[in-house]
């Protein structure tokens, strides 16, 4: 075959260019024998369709955009890996953009992804600017919110109940005897997931009859170190530290080790995420396991179903679970 493009295939099979195109685009209006005839010619020629040309012809890019706060934490890497792996099964590519948690940056990155031709978007959390939501609606670009299980913005959500996560964590510490619990959390501004977890902590503390010391810090290891220093140098008494993110808990662990404090003999420590290192830290970290990989796979499947088969995305709540390890014990008498 001298020509290896669509025209070459048409010449080799004696079919029209239009018929070849319908087979390449998996159209329904091609009979079985004709389809097999074209596919055999494709195999013989070793032909691979040009993605850019196909996008122009079909007006589809088969690209989905994900906008996340950061790639610095493995919780997002685990989620996005599951999304990308599942999307590939449906012939979609994933493009990732980060915002550092800034609403203005989110609007800008969403616009960039839409300009690139993203057919759908994955957003973190339920709170997004009216300008962003209006742009999605005007362009008819579907989006799904993740890491939450409900929204008030009209978009479907696939994730977990952050309020319940905070409540379950503080209840667990109370159940083993802790009555005064320090809680380190990331910035509340522009992060609805953190605010929901704090609300759950406060609710759980009231129900269990325990007191909590809430302290905001940076959402990274250094934030955990600084938060631990502030707590340990302060005057308030506590027997356990609950970190609403494992990365903060790692910083607390480092600072306690530096000061010669033994976990959990001197202080119990609990995290939230169940990152890949949590089971192998010293001591292994008690934490709340988030169904991050499952969430990613379900988001990808839901978006592919919407785009390929017009199946509506159903809001889904996935269950988190407490993983008990050696970093939590009953407080010393």
GUTORGU-976072 format. One line per 4 residues: number of its first residue (from 1); their letters; for each residue x, y, z of C-alpha. Coordinates in steps of 0.001 Angstrom, whole numbers. Layout:
// GUTORGU-976072
NUM> a> X Y Z  ...
This chain:
// GUTORGU-976072
1> xxxx> 0 0 0  1679 3182 -1151  -538 5440 921  -1033 4611 4573
5> xxxx> -3624 7243 5478  -7410 7174 5120  -7141 7569 1342  -4676 4679 1161
9> xxxx> -7085 2490 3095  -9925 3504 789  -7815 2668 -2251  -6810 -727 -835
13> xxxx> -10340 -1752 102  -12240 -137 -2748  -14428 1665 -224  -15098 5367 110
17> xxxx> -13096 7671 2363  -16333 8350 4271  -16779 4650 5014  -13187 4325 6200
21> xxxx> -13714 7320 8489  -16878 5825 9954  -15015 2633 10831  -12100 4567 12371
25> xxxx> -14546 6597 14468  -16431 3443 15510  -19703 4657 14015  -22743 2387 14284
29> xxxx> -23885 2691 10660  -21310 270 9194  -22173 -3368 8537  -20086 -6120 10094
33> xxxx> -18453 -7379 6869  -17414 -3895 5781  -15991 -3112 9220  -13929 -6297 9233
37> xxxx> -12702 -5575 5708  -11425 -2157 6819  -9915 -3506 10042  -8034 -6179 8094
41> xxxx> -6613 -3500 5786  -5594 -1455 8833  -3792 -4443 10342  -2035 -5204 7073
45> xxxx> -902 -1605 6671  83 -1085 10301  -1988 2102 10155  -2371 4258 13267
49> xxxx> -4864 7144 13154  -3499 10624 13799  -5017 11817 17105  -4965 15478 16097
53> xxxx> -6677 14765 12812  -9268 12600 14531  -9994 15380 17041  -10581 17829 14203
57> xxxx> -12851 15411 12381  -14904 14285 15368  -14716 17520 17373  -13625 15360 20319
61> xxxx> -10268 15375 22085  -10953 12461 24450  -9146 14473 27108  -10282 15045 30681
65> xxxx> -8791 17698 32949  -8157 17364 36688  -7605 20427 38853  -6047 19657 42252
69> xxxx> -4467 21807 44960  -1009 20225 44707  1003 17224 43559  3351 17484 46550
73> xxxx> 1252 15062 48637  951 11408 47738  -2783 11451 48529  -3332 13309 45256
77> xxxx> -858 11129 43362  -2739 8005 44472  -6052 9488 43379  -4797 10730 40014
81> xxxx> -3003 7465 39287  -6302 5614 39714  -8103 8160 37512  -5519 7942 34738
85> xxxx> -5340 4150 34802  -9112 3792 34554  -9553 6514 31911  -6989 4783 29701
89> xxxx> -9281 1745 29576  -11880 3961 27883  -9429 5672 25540  -9246 8970 27423
93> xxxx> -6161 10975 28379  -5784 12921 31635  -4323 16424 31863  -3498 17723 35358
97> xxxx> -3347 21297 36635  -2524 22519 40165  -3810 25576 42032  -1938 25707 45374
101> xxxx> -5406 26034 46882  -6045 29495 45401  -9532 30146 43910  -8156 32609 41355
105> xxxx> -5644 30037 40184  -8407 27438 39936  -10442 29692 37637  -7392 30302 35472
109> xxxx> -6381 26649 35236  -9933 25530 34460  -10004 28071 31641  -6725 26766 30287
113> xxxx> -7957 23182 30318  -11185 24156 28578  -9202 26062 25942  -7175 22878 25380
117> xxxx> -10402 21042 24633  -10969 19119 27866  -14306 17344 27495  -14909 17146 31258
121> xxxx> -13283 18350 34456  -12466 16857 37851  -12510 19398 40698  -11389 19126 44332
125> xxxx> -14001 19901 46959  -17462 21395 46627  -16754 25129 46850  -15938 26878 43585
129> xxxx> -16418 30437 42380  -19624 31451 40661  -17551 32636 37701  -16038 29168 37287
133> xxxx> -19404 27416 37593  -20993 29853 35126  -18220 29249 32595  -18658 25482 32827
137> xxxx> -22401 25823 32406  -22121 28199 29430  -19676 25879 27657  -21627 22746 28494
141> xxxx> -18554 21110 30002  -19483 18525 32654  -17591 18431 35939  -17531 16289 39048
145> xxxx> -16448 17313 42552  -14203 14932 44487  -13181 14318 48109  -16707 15322 49159
149> xxxx> -19973 13401 49038  -22405 16270 48481  -22479 19748 46982  -24744 22771 46904
153> xxxx> -23512 23936 43505  -25458 21564 41258  -22444 19423 40366  -22303 15708 41224
157> xxxx> -19870 14599 43909  -17877 11419 44369  -16055 11148 47676  -16368 10739 51407
161> xxxx> -18042 12458 54353  -15355 14704 55833  -17505 15649 58809  -17950 11987 59669
165> xxxx> -14194 11441 59310  -13413 14107 61918  -16105 12801 64232  -14919 9186 63935
169> xxxx> -11284 10128 64597  -11908 12054 67808  -14398 9424 68959  -11731 6752 68525
173> xxxx> -9267 8668 70692  -11949 9226 73314  -12789 5507 73291  -9277 4593 74460
177> xxxx> -9393 7130 77285  -8117 10466 75957  -10003 13394 77487  -7951 16344 76177
181> xxxx> -6991 16124 72524  -4932 18588 70498  -6044 18861 66859  -3689 20118 64161
185> xxxx> -5296 21003 60836  -4412 22779 57626  -5689 26238 56596  -9484 26557 56732
189> xxxx> -9621 29338 54156  -10688 28058 50725  -10730 24438 51921  -14194 23092 52635
193> xxxx> -12853 19606 53367  -10781 20890 56300  -13677 22927 57679  -15960 19898 57509
197> xxxx> -13439 17720 59334  -13089 20340 62065  -16873 20511 62419  -16911 16737 62783
201> xxxx> -14184 16861 65433  -16130 19429 67452  -19350 17431 67130  -17639 14198 68135
205> xxxx> -15922 15861 71093  -19252 17155 72424  -20835 13730 72096  -17924 12000 73813
209> xxxx> -17570 14624 76523  -13936 15429 75724  -12200 18745 75099  -10183 19643 72025
213> xxxx> -7498 22231 71339  -7767 23347 67708  -4672 24749 66026  -4138 25672 62374
217> xxxx> -822 25056 60664  599 24630 57172  -582 21510 55341  2835 19899 55052
221> xxxx> 5506 18193 57157  7020 21495 58258  3570 22583 59351  3412 19497 61545
225> xxxx> 6797 20324 63067  5777 23924 63777  2394 22865 65137  3998 20339 67466
229> xxxx> 6446 22942 68730  3640 25356 69516  1664 22693 71366  4608 21255 73302
233> xxxx> 5908 24699 74273  2429 25859 75282  668 25659 78608  -2375 23579 77659
237> xxxx> -2455 19959 78699  -3241 17135 76234  -2552 13429 75956  -3119 12923 72210
241> xxxx> -2566 14814 68986  -5023 14301 66147  -3753 15529 62780  -6346 15989 60052
245> xxxx> -3726 15005 57475  -977 12388 57636  1644 14835 56353  1068 16984 59433
249> xxxx> 1290 13887 61637  4687 13070 60126  5975 16488 61199  4649 15913 64727
253> xxxx> 6411 12551 64802  9709 14185 63781  9434 16891 66451  8526 14414 69191
257> xxxx> 11513 12261 68255  13761 15316 68303  12633 16097 71852  13050 12549 73059
261> xxxx> 9308 11974 73497  8058 8459 72931  4893 7815 70944  2498 6565 72250
265> xxxx> 3953 6337 75777  4227 10115 76199  1750 11281 73538  -633 9376 71290
269> xxxx> -642 10425 67638  -3325 9903 64991  -3481 10995 61357  -5890 11051 58467
273> xxxx> -5281 9716 54912  -3304 6484 55387  -476 7539 53105  1937 4905 51828
277> xxxx> 4487 5411 54614  1982 5379 57517  2163 1619 58087  5973 1728 58129
281> xxxx> 6694 4729 60334  8100 4213 63835  5722 3581 65423  3200 2727 62670
285> xxxx> 600 5474 62471  -3006 5045 63523  -5005 6931 60906  -8229 7224 58933
289> xxxx> -7927 5393 55628  -9521 7373 52801  -10825 5421 49767  -8727 7548 47426
293> xxxx> -7928 4968 44752  -11513 3727 44650  -12694 7318 44339  -10386 7882 41383
297> xxxx> -11564 4762 39576  -15230 5620 40143  -14768 9213 38959  -13093 8002 35761
301> xxxx> -15743 5368 35078  -18532 7867 35718  -17087 10477 33359  -16478 7933 30600
305> xxxx> -20059 6701 30991  -21372 10235 30714  -19289 11174 27665  -19614 7900 25765
309> xxxx> -23085 6707 26718  -24789 9799 28140  -25169 8130 31536  -25714 10733 34269
313> xxxx> -23103 10872 37019  -24570 9781 40321  -23333 11373 43529  -21581 8674 45557
317> xxxx> -20484 8445 49170  -17519 6156 49807  -16750 4949 53318  -13537 5781 55165
321> xxxx> -12233 3498 57924  -10009 3785 60970  -6777 1794 60818  -5525 1044 64330
325> xxxx> -1755 839 64674  811 1393 67410  852 5210 67634  -2250 5382 69845
329> xxxx> -2577 3932 73331  -4526 4658 76493  -3061 7663 78330  -804 7021 81288
333> x> -2527 7319 84643
